[in-house]
Amino acid sequence: MKCLLNNNGSTLTEFHTLLCCLILLNLGPCVSTGILITTIASKGELQTWPELLPQLCNLLNSEDYNTCEGSFGALQKICEDSSELLDSDALNRPLNIMIPKFLQFFKHCSPKIRSHAIACVNQFIIGRAQALMDNIDTFIESLFALAGDEDCEVRKNVCRALVMLLEVRIDRLIPHMHSIIQYMLQRTQDADENVALEACEFWLTLAEQPICKEALSGHLVQLIPILVNGMKYSEIDIILLKGDVEEDDTVPDSEQDIKPRFHKSRTVTLQHEGGEGEEGEDIDEDEDDDDDTLSDWNLRKCSAAALDVLANVFRDDLLPHLLPLLKGLLFHPDWVIKESGILVLGAIAEGCMQGMVQYLPELIPHLIQCLCDKKALVRSIACWTLSRYAHWVVSQPPDAHLKPLMTELLKRILDGNKRVQEAACSAFATLEEEACTELVPYLSFILDTLVFAFGKYQHKNLLILYDAIGTLADSVGHHLNQPEYIQKLMPPLIQKWNELKDEDKDLFPLLECLSSVATALQSGFLPYCEPVYQRCVTLVQKTLAQAMVRTHIYSHTLFYMNIMILSYMQDTMPEVRQSSFALLGDLTKACFPHVKPCIAEFMPILGTNLNPEFISVCNNATWAIGEICMQMGVEMQPYVALVLPHLVEIINRPNTPKTLLENTAITIGRLGYVCPQEVAPMLQQFIRPWCTSLRNIRDNEEKDSAFRGICVMIGVNPGGVVQDFIFFCDAVASWVNPKDDLRDMFCKILHGFKDQVGEENWQQFSEQFPPILKERLSACYGV
């Protein structure tokens, strides 16, 4: 064992012994000792300190409250930081003792101890620790016993546990689902907002389960008003958002404000059924466009997200429960209530569009009128909600709704409130995408407004303005190539181009904007082409030279292109890495023989960038790995261990954006397709979130390759899917028209499972299916 020395020369092992003595003499871990313990444990020293866990567990039995509480505090931190290690052979699986021990303390007289005990066990739910699975019924019974606990931290941890169990062991919750739903309805209205938020997560998670419609149908009359009520701004929200400040457009942005978010990221993504496919277009992200100061996940955002996903599950069946509420909200004299009604209307736009069509001729003019509301937060949310109905607006005669909407949105782009400017710019970009050449008659008016905004906007919104201009160019194309329009648009763009220094990060959105403009203007861009091109070449040369100096990449065996990509993949700026991974994926698809010589250098870098803290970087790295899989085939074997653990962790991570989940699922499927023997043993760890992630995307080649991979892996490890087979059935049923050989693969698995369990057991199993799923499997696959 390698011993580390501290300043006085004693070994770390001796230090461990000293701390253990301190614990014993000190009547348990004090705050300072607890910090030392958890810090050392978090540095991976548990394996060299075998006395620690037994000692802490023994101290839980102390009659001294402070000793027990201090020990639990240290154990909770260790469980948070080292959950996988505690369930490993490296420590002789201490969880086998710890889990039953923790469960005993669910009945402790101290609410703080009860809360610690639940929090410790909760760390092992998502990972399906075997020790917890062996005690799962006791755990669930103990949670039910705490349902009425008076302590808010206990209630919060109970709710958190049930939400995670819904993902991991729904089979154990189904017999009690009615009671659990009733409990969660109460907790979503809890006086403590943290408890209410944890409970509200339940509806988001339940919406992803095949049983959702059947389980919730009878409870919508209670649930919908609760979610709607949760979508109101709280008093503290309004204070933090400076809701009483109407005009702030002359106030410079602070550095922490400048976090550019474009209406789309132009990141490699899948297109979702219904047209959503860009990162950041989930309800929680969209709604965050209006609540950017409240960057933390809160009850308002969670309630809105839950209503959005439930609208996609129940579709127009949701409206009878919602419409009676909506009228009262949308025309309410209290602006806070009216604002929440507009948010509700936007949240249901995708799922309930068909049923809402008959009301839109009346509602759209009202929403357009709300763009002029005296309250900035109302104007802001009206922009967002109108963008959700842009497709319908464009489908009507232009003078009916498009022209008045466009006119008012352009006024809001020049609003005196920065939040409204941002929302209006984003909404107008969405309208541009939907309307395309319908906007050509109004181009002069549009450009006048956008160009005027150049002189009005502070830093943050200027970055969003670039995206609106780029999207306009993409949408109207060559119609922009008119001398009048060029004279309006290009001078301010080139002025910004000349003002920015080479190292300024604002060059990224400006370059994207100029790229779209150049494509649209065609020959009209020629006067600006040479200086822009020359500077781009200079930027590439300077950055590459700096990267080569920094990383000493001089190998003559690599192509110049690969040197450039390799250096950019290691850049300190996430935006550079994001773009480099997109480029690598495109090159892999287009000219893989030129990329293949450097795969050994690329793969470790891709693996280290599978970090969901940088969503766009992680997303593109994941997608690139999937493309490389399809080209490498069985030669991917040496790299499976580099990437698979990260991918499995991402797909099981709570609150991960659905675009990243889908790309992760695609790549896991592709990795399993080319290397089934290496990936299939982990099937049980990802099959459920894999199925729920891909059930809602439309048929395409990426989905095809991923499902082929999952079928091959099930052939290698059929036991890995047994526990979650209902989710596989649901995912298979999501296909509209699979290719014949893929359909045959589905048939073989479904009939194989049915034959294996027998007719009687299959009938019992299939009784859990929602009627639509049962009908589809019977019609398409004869089971």
N, C-alpha and C positions, 0 to 999 in steps of 0.2 A: 504494500500500500504506500502510495506517495503521500508523505505528510507535509502540510504547509506550515511554515513558521510564522508566528506573530512577532511583534517587535521585541519582546523580551526573550525570544528564543525558544519558548515552549512550543510543543507541537499542537496541531489542531485537535488531535485525539485527546491530549491532556486537557485542552480547553473544553472539550465536550464533557469530560469527567467532572471538571470544575463546575460547569453549568448544572449538571445533574445534582451535584452536592448543593449548589445554591437553591435549586428547586426544592430539595428535601428540607434544608435548613430554613428556607424562606416561607415555609407553609404554602408552597406552590409558586407558579410563575407570576412575579409582579410584572408591571407594564414593561419595564426596561428589559428584564430577563426574557419576557415573551417576545419582544422585538428581536433580541439577539437570536433566540431559538428559531423563529420563523425566517429570519434573514439567512441563517446558515442552512436551514432546510431548503430554502428556495434556490440556493446555489448548488443544489445537487448533492449535498453532503449526507443525506439520509442513510445512504449505504455504508458510510464510515462512522455512523453514530447509531448502532443498533439498540442502544439502551433508551433512546429518546421516546419512541412511540409507546413501548410498554410502560415507561415511567409516567408519561402524560395520561395514558388510559387508566393507570392505577390511581392517579391523583383525582380523577373524576369522582371517585368514591369518597373523597375527603368530606368530613362533616363541616369543614370550614368553607363557607360559601365562596369567599374570594379565591381560595385555592381551586375549587371546582370551576368557577367562572373563568379564571385565568388560564387554566389548562384547556378548557373548551375553546377559548379565544385562539390559543396557539394552534390547537388541532384544526380549527376551521380554516385558518390561513394555510396550514400545511395541505389540507384537503383541496383547497382552491389551487394551490401552486403545483401540487405533485400528484394529481388524481391518477394519472396513468401509472406512475411508479408504484403507488400504493396497491395497485391491482396486478403487480408483476411478480414473476418468480425471483427477480433480483432481491426483493425484500421478503421472500417467502410468503407473499400475499397476506399482509397484515389485515387487509379488509375483512378477511374471514372472521376475525375477532372484533374488529372495530365496528362493523355495521350492526351486529346484534347489540353491541355495547351502546352505540348511539341510540338505537331504537328504545332501549330501556329508559332513556332520559326524556322521551316524548311526554312522559307523565310527571315530570319533575314539577315541584311546587313553584319554582322560579320561572317567570315567563322568558327571561333572558337565556336561561339554560335550555328551555324548550326550543327557543328560536335557534340557538347555536346547534342543537342536535339535528333539527330539520335541515338547517343550512349545510351541515357536514354531509348528510346523506344525499342531499340534492346534487352535490358535485359529481355523483356517480351514476345519475340516471341516464343522461344522454349517451355516455360511453357503455351503458349496459354492463356494468361491472358484475361479474358472476356472483360475487357475495351478495349483492343487492338483489339480483334476479332470484337467488335461492330464498330470499326473505321477502319477496315482493308482496305477498298477501298480507303478511304482518305489517309491512310498511304502509300499505294502502289502508288497512284497518286503523292503524295508528293515526294516519292523516284524517280519516273521517271522524275519529274521536276528538280531534282538535278543531273541527270545523267551526264550533261556536266560541273559540277562544277569545277572551277580551283583549288580548294584547295585539296591537297592530302589526308588530314585526312577525309574530307567530302566524297571523292570518296571511301576511304577505308571503311568507315562505311556504305555507300550505298551498296557496294559489299557484305559486311558482312550480311546486312539485307536481301538482295536477296537470298543469300545462305541459310540462315535459313528459309526464307519463302518457299523456294523450298522443304524443309523437312516438313513444317507445313501446308502451305496453297497453295500447288501446283495448286489447282483448280482455284485460283485467278490469277495465273501466266500463265496458259496454253494459254489463249487468246492472250497474249502478248509475247509468247515464242520466236518467231522469232526475235523480236526487242531486247529482253533480251539477247539472244545468241550473237547477233551482238555487243551489248554493252560489254558483257563479253569478247568477242574476243579482243576488243580494250583494255580493262582494264588489261587483262592478259599480254599485252605488255606495260603496263604503265611504264613510266620512273622511278616512285617510286616503289621500290621492294616490299614494304609493301602492296601497292595497288595491284600490280600484284599477290602477294601471296593470298590475300583475293579473288581475282577474280578467280584464279586457283582452289580454293576450290570448285567453282561452278561445275566444270567438274567432280570432285570426287563425289559430292552429286547427280548430275544429273544422273550419271551412275547407281545409286541405284534405280532410279525411273523407273516404267514400261514404261513410255513414252520415255525413253532415245533414243532408236534406231530410232524411228520415228522422234523425234524432232531434232536429231543431224545428221542424214544421209546426208542431203544436205549441212552441214557445215564442214564435215571432211576435205575437201580440204583446208580450211582455218585453222582449229584448229590444225591438226597434225603438220604442220611446226612450229606453235607457241609453242606447248608443247615440241617439239624436241629442239627448240632453248633455251627454259627455262631449259633444262637439262645440259647445259654447266656450268662448274665451273666459278664463277665470280672471278675477281681479288682478292677480299677480301677473298673469300673462299680459294684460293690457298695460300695466305699469312697465314691464320689461320691454314691451314693443313700442313704448312711447305712443300709445294709442291716441293721446290727446294732441300730439304734435302733427299738424297738418302740412306745414311747409318746411322742408329741411334740405331742399335741393341745392342750397348754397353752402351747406355745411360739408367740408371736405371729409372723405372717408378716412377712418383710422385704419391702420395696417391690418388689425384683426378682422375688419369688415371685408377685406378684399380677398374673397375666396370665390373665384369665378365659377358660376354654374350656368352652363348654356342650356337652352331648351332641349338640346340633344348633345351628347358627348362625342358623336362620331366615332364611338368605340365599336369594335367588332361585336355585334350582337345578333341574337336570333330575333326573327320577327314573330311576335306572339299572335295567336288567333285574336282577331279583333283589331289588329293594326298596331298594338303597342309593342315596341321592341327596343327602344332606346333606353340606355341606362338612365335612371333617374325619373322614369315615367310612371313608377308605381304611385299609388295615392299618397303614401307617406312622404315620398320625395317631392311630388308635385305640390302637396300641401305645404311642404317645407319651403317652397319658393315664396310663400306668403309669410311664413313664420321663421325667417332665417335667423332672427335673434334668438329664438327658442330652439337652438340646435339640438337639444336633448329630446329624446323620445318622450312624449307626454300623453296624458289621457286624451286630449283633443285629437292628436294625430292618430293614436291607436284606435279611437272610436271611429274616425273617418276611414281608416284603412280597413277596419272590420266591416263597416257598412259596404265599402267597395267590394270586398271579396265575397260577402254574402249576396250582394246584388248579382255577382257573376254566377253564384250557385243557384239562387232561387229565381233569377231573372224577373219577369213581370209578376210572378207570384208575390213578390215583396211589396208591390205598389198598394194593394188594399190596406196594408198596415201603415204605409208611409204617407200616402196622399192626404188623408185627413189632417195629418200633422203639418204637412208642407205649406198649405195655404195660410195657416195661422202664423207660421214662422216667416214666410217670405214677405208678408205685408204687416209685420209687427212694428209698432212705433218705437220699441227699444232696439237701437242699432245692433246691440250685441246678439239679440235673438234673431234679428233679420239676417245678420252676417252668418250665423250658424245655419240658417235655412238655405242660404245660397251655397254654403259648403256642402250641405246634404245633397242639394240638387246636382252639384258637380260630382260627388262621390258615387252616385248611382248611374251616372251617364252611360258608362260602358255596359254594365249588366242589364239595365232596364230600358235601353234605348228604344226598343220596339214599342213598349207600352207607353213611353213618354212622348212619342211622336205626335199623338193627338193633342197634347197640351202645349207643345212647343210654340205654335203660332201666337199663343198668348204670353207664354213665359219668356221667350227670347226678347221681345220688346221691353218687358219689365226689367230683365237683367241688363239690357243696354241702358235703360234709364238709371239703374243702380250704378253704372259707371260714372254718373255725375253726383253721386251721393256726397254729402258734406263730410262724411267720415272716411278717412284714407283707407282704413282696414276693410270697409265695405267695398270701396272702389277696387281695392286690390283683389279681394276674393271673387268679385264679379268678373274681373279679367280672366282669372283661372277657370271659373265655371263655364264661361262662354267658350273658352278654348276647347273644353271637353265636348261641346256640341257643334264645333266648327264644321264637321263633316255634314251634318244635317243642314246647317246654314247655307253651305255652298251648293247643296242639292236643290235649293229653292231658287226661284227667279231672282236675279241679282238685286233688283230694286227693293225686293221684299225685306230681306234681312242682311245680305252681305254688305251692301253699300252703307246702311246706317251703322252696322257693327264696325266696319272698317273705319268709318269717319270718327266714331267715338273712341275707338282704340288708339287711333293716331293722336287724338287730343290727350289721351291718358299717357301716351309715350312722352308727352311734354308736360306731364303733371308736375306740380310743385313738391310732391312727396316722392322720395327716392324709392320707397317700397312699391308704390303704385307704378312708377316708371319701369321698374324691374318686371313686375307682373304683366304690365301691358306689352313690353317688348317680347317677353316669352310667349304670351298669348298671340301676338301678331305673327310671330314666327310660325306658330302652329297653323294659323289661318293661311299664311302664305303657302305652306305645304299642301293644304287642302284645296285652296283656290287655284293655285298655279296660274295659268294664262288668263283666268277670269280677272286677274288684277291688272292686266295690261292697259285697259283704258284709264286706270287711275295712277299709272306709274309716276307721272310728274308730281302729283299731289303727295304720293307716298315718299318719294325721294326728297321733296322739300322738307317734310317732317323729319325724316331720319337724319338728313344732313344738318338741320337746325339742332337736333339733339346732340350732335358732336360738340357744339359749343356750350351746351347746357349741362351735360352729364358729368358727375364725379367719376372717380376712377373705376369703381366696381361695375356700375351700370354701363360704362363705356365698353367694357369687355363683352357684355351681353348684347349691346348694340351691334358689335361686329358680327355676332352670330345671326342677328335679324337681317342684316344686310347680305350676308353670305347665303342665307336661306332664300331671300328674295331673288338673288341671282340664280340659284339652283332652280327656283320655281318658274321664273319667266324666261330663262334661257336667253336666246339670241334677241328676243324682243327688247332687251336692255341695250342692245348695240345701236343706239341712236345718238347723234352728236349732242342733242339737248340733254339727254340723261347722263352721258359720259361727263359733260361739263359740270353737271351738278354733283356727281358722285365722286369722281376721281380726285379732285384737289384736296378735300379733307382727308381722304384715305392716304394719299401720298404724303400729306403734311404730317400725319401721325407716324407714317413709315419712316420719315426723315428725322422725326423728333426722338424716336426710341433708340436707345443704345443697344449694341449687339448683345449684351448680356441681360437685357430686360426681358422678363418672362412674358410680358404683354405681346411680344412678337409672335407667340404661338397662336392666339386667337386671331391676330391681325393677318398672319400668313394664311390661315385657313380661310378667312374672309376673302383675301386677295386671290386665293386659288379659285374659289367659286366665281368671283367677279371676272377673272381672266378667262375662264371657260365660257362664261356667258357672253362677254364682249367680243371674243374671237379677235378679228382683225382690229377692232376698236381699242384693244389693249396694247397694240404695237408701240405707241409712243412711250409707254411706261415699262415695256417689257425688258429692255436692256438693263436699266438701273436696278430693277427688282431682281432680275436673274443674276446679275453680277454680285449683288449683295448676298443672295442666297448661297452662291458658290463660295464666297468669302466666309460666310458663317460656317458652312460645312468644313472648309479647310481649317479654320481656326479651332473649331471644336475638336476635330479629328487630331490635329497636332497636339492640342492640350491633353487629349485622352491618351495619345501614344506616349507622351512624355510621362504622364502620371502612371500608366500601367505597363510601360516598357514593352508594348506590343510591336515587335519588329519582324515577326516570323515571315520569311519569304514564301512559305508553303501555303499561306492563305491568300485567297483572292482579295483584292482591294475592297470589294463590296463586303466580304465577310469580316474584314478588319474593322470597317466602319460600323457594321451592325454590332459586332462584339463590343466595341468601345461604347456605343450608345446604350447597349443593354446594361452596362455597368455605370451609367451616368447617375450622379447624385440626385438629379431632378426627376421626380416621378413622371412628369409629362413626357420627358425624353424616352424613358424606358417604355412607357405605354406605347408611344409611336413606333419604337424599334421592334416591339413584339408584334404589332400589327403588320409591319413591313415583313418581318420574318415569316409570319403565317402566310402572307400573300405570295412571297417568293417560294415558299415551300409548295404551294399549290401550282405555281406557274413554272418554276424551273428548279425542281428539287435536286437534280444532279449537281448544280452549282452550290447548293447549300449543304449537301450531305457530308463533304469532307470536314466540316466544322461542327457537326452535331455533338461530338464529344465535348467541345468547348461550350456549346450553347446550352445543353441540357442542365448542367449544374446551376447556371445562372437563372434559367427559367424556373427551376425548382425553388431557389431562394426567393423568387418574386411571387410565389404562391402565398401571398400575405394579404388577407382580406381587409387589412387596415387601409390599404391603397386599392380601392375597389377597381378602378379602371386599369391599373397596372396588372393586378391579379387576373382580371377578366381577360385581358389580351394575352397574358402569359398562358393561361389555361387554354384558350382557343388555339394558340400556336402549337401547344403540346399535342392537342387533338389532331391538328393537321399533320404534324410530324409523324404521329402514330400511323396514320393512313398511308404514308409514304414508306415508312421504315419497316412495317410489318413485324415479323418475329425478331428483327434486329433491335427492337425497342427493349428487349429483355434486360440488358444491363442498367437501364434507366428507370425501371419500374419502382425500385425501392427509393429512388430519389424524389419521385413526385407523388406516388400513390398515397402515402400517409397524409400529406398536405391536402390532397384532393378530398380524401375521406373526412378530414377535419372540417374543411370548408363546407361540405354538403350537409354536415350535421350541426353547423354553427347556427344559433338562433339569430333571427332578424337579418339574415343575409339577403341582399337584393335578389329578386327572382332572376334577373338576367345572369348574374354570376352563378346562381344555383343551376340554371339550365345549361350554361356552358360547362360547368363542372361535371354535371351529369353526362353530357355528351362526351366529354373527354374521358371520364371513367369508363363509359361504355366502349369507346374506341380502343382504349388501352386494354380492356378485357377481351376485345375482339381479336387483337393481334397477339396478346400474351395471356390467354385464359388461365393457364396453369399457375401463373404468378399472381393474378388478380382475384381469381375465384375464391381462394380461401378467406378473403375479407368480405365476401358477398353480404353476409348477415349484418355487417357494420354499416352498409350504405344502401341496401336495397329499398328500404322504405322511403327515405328522402329522395332517392333516385327516381322512384316511381312517381311520387307526388310532384317532383320538379318538372317532369316531362309530360305529364298527363294533359297539360293545357296548351301545348304548342302544336301548331299545325303540321301535317305530314310534309316532310322534306328529306333531303339526302342525309343531313346531319342526324336527324332523328332516326332515320333508317339504319345508319351504321351503328349508332349507339344501341338500338334495340337488338340488332344482330349480336352485338357484343354481350349483352345481358343474357340472351338466349344461350349462347355458347358457354357462358360462365355457369348458368343453371345446369347445363349438361355436365359440367365438371364437378359442381358442388350443389346438387339439388337440395341438400339439407339447409343450405344458406338462405333459401327463399321460403321454406315451409312456414315459418312463424309469421311472415308478412305476405303470404300468397294472395290475400285479398287485394293488396295494393298492386301486385303484379297484374292481377285480373283487370283491375280498374285502368291501369296504364295501357294494357293491350286494347281495351275497349275504346281508348281515346283515338285510335287509328281510324281514319275515314276510309282509306283505300290503300292498305299495305301491298307491296309487291307480292306476287304469288308465292315465291319461295320463303319470304318472311312470314306470310300468313301460315304457310305449312309449318314453320318453326313454332309459331304460337300454338297451332293446333296440337302439335306433338307434345308440347309441355302441358297444356291444359288437360288433354286426354290422359297423358301419363300420370298427372297428379290425381285425376279422378279415378283412374284404374287402381292406383296405389292405395288410396284410402277406402275404396269401395263405394258402391252406390248409396248406401244408407248414410255413411259419413259425409259423402259429397252433398247429399240433400240437406243435411244439417248445416254444413258449411255454407252452401249457397243461399240458405235462408237469411244470412247476414247481409246479402247483397241488396242494395237499393233496387227497386223494380226496373229502372232504366238499364242498369248494369246487367241484371239477370237477362233481360230481353235481348240486349245486344250480344252477349256472349252466346246465347242460345241461337240467335239468328245467324251470326257470323261464323261461329266455331262449333256449333252443335253440342255444347255442354250446358 
